[in-house]
C-alpha cells in the first residue's frame, strides 16, 4: 500500500503493484463495500450487527439520534438509506447529517443538517 501511495499518478497505481489472487489470478481490492461485491461479512460482522439490532430493540421507546458523519454517496444503501428508513419508521428518531439537504426522502421533516446550521 505504501508503494502504491508513493507511486500513484492521477489516482492510478502501476500495474505491477496490484496484488493478485494466488488461486484465480483476479486483481485484489480493498476490503470495502461497493455496489457489486459488497464486503466481507464474517462472524465478527454478524455478531456486531446482532449487538446493534439488540440495542435498537431494547431502546425502541426512547428517543434516537442517528448521527451520520460523512458517509457520502459511494454506497448509500449501506448506511444512509437504512438510517433514513429507520427515521421514517420511528416517530422518536431524528436523522442528523452533514449534507445541506436530503432529496427524495420522507424523513426530511425530522432531518437536521449541520452544514445548514439547523438544530
N, C-alpha and C positions, 0 to 999 in steps of 0.2 A: 504494500500500500504506500509506504513512504516513497519508494522509487516512482510509483505511478503519479503521486502528487508532484514530485520534483520534475518529472519529465513530461508532464501533460502540456499540450499546446492546443488552444482553442477548445478546451474541455474534452480533449481526446488523449488517450494514452497510447504509446507504441504497442503494436500487436504482440510483440514478444514478452510484454509484461503481464498480459492477460492470462490468468491461470485456467487450465482446462481440466475437466473431469478425467481421472485416470481410467474410468470404466467405459464411458461412451464418447469421450472426446469433445463434448459440448463446452463452450466457454462458460465460466462460472460467473455468478452475480453476487452482489452484496445480499445479505440476509435482510430483505425488506419486502414489504407488501407492494404489489403492483396490480394492475388490472387483469393480468393473465395468470401469473404463477402464485400469487399471494405470498405467504411467508411460512416458515417452518412453524407448525403448530404441534409442539411436543408436549410431553406430560406436564412440564412446568407451566406452559401456556394455559392448558386446560385447568390446572389447579388454581392458577391466578384468576382465570376467568370465573371459576366457581366462587372464589372468595369475593370477587366484585359483585356478582349477582346475589350472593347471600347478604352482602352489605346492603344492597338496594332493597332486597325483600324485608330485611329487619327494620329498615327505616322508611317504609312505604308511606307512612302518615306524617313524616317530618318534612320540613322544608328542604329543598335540594337546590344547591347552586352548582351548575355544571359550568366549569371554567375551562374554556379552550384557549390554549396559548400557542397559536401559530401552526396548526396542523396543515393549513393550506388546502389546495385542491388537487394534489397529486393522486390521492386515493380517498376522496371524501366519503365513500361508502364504508370506510373503516372506522372513522371517529366522528366526523362532522354530522353525517346523516343519521347515524344511530342516536347521537346525543340530541339532535333536533327532534327526532321522532319521540324520544323519551320525554322531552319538554312538552310536546304536543299531547302526550298521553297522561301526563301528571299535572294536575292543577297547581300543585305546590312546588313546581320546578321552574327555575329561571336558567336560561342559557346565556352565558356571557362570553363573548368572543371579541377578538381584536379587529374584526372586519367592520368597515363603515356601514354596510347594510347587508342583509341576507335577502336573497332573491328566491321566489317560489317556495316559501315555507309557511306553514300555518302557525308556526311558533313566533312569528315576528312581534306580536303584541307582548310577549314575555321574553323578548331578547333585548339585551342591552349591549352597547358597543363601547368598549374602552376607547377606541380611536375617535369616536364621535363625541366622547365626553358625556354620554347619557348614563346616569346611575340611578 
